[in-house]
Amino acid sequence: MFNEWQNVEISDYEVLQNRSVYTYETVCHFSEQAEDIFLIIGDDNLEKLTKWYRFEELNTMVNWVVATRLNVSIPSHMIRL
């Protein structure tokens, strides 16, 4: 499905952990392989985003991309999808 997209990678990293994995852990794993990480979230996550595990660190590690269905206001430092 994504073979045509050179910069898209499908990973089973989280599945292979056989446990719940925090987004922070996944980003740490992939930060060893990539300079820029774009993390896509739904706009329903914005309200509680600052409560995510190790959010402050995570916030410095990724470029946030927000997929929105409604006309939700997206912070200026995030990318609207």
C-alpha positions, 0 to 999 in steps of 0.5 A: 500500500505504501510502497510508492511512498519512499519516506513512509515506513510501517513498523511493528515496534509497538506490537513486538513489545507485547505491552502498552507502549507510551508514545514517548518510548516509540519516539525515542526508539525512532529518534535513533533512526531519524532526525525529524519525526512528525507525529500525527495525532487527531484533534481529539487529543489536543485537549489532554496532550499536555497530560501525556507521559513525558509530554515536555520532553516529547514536545521537544522531540517531534513536529506535531501534525494535527488531523482535524475533522471539525474546524478546531483551532490548532496551535500555531506551532503545530501543522494542520493536516 
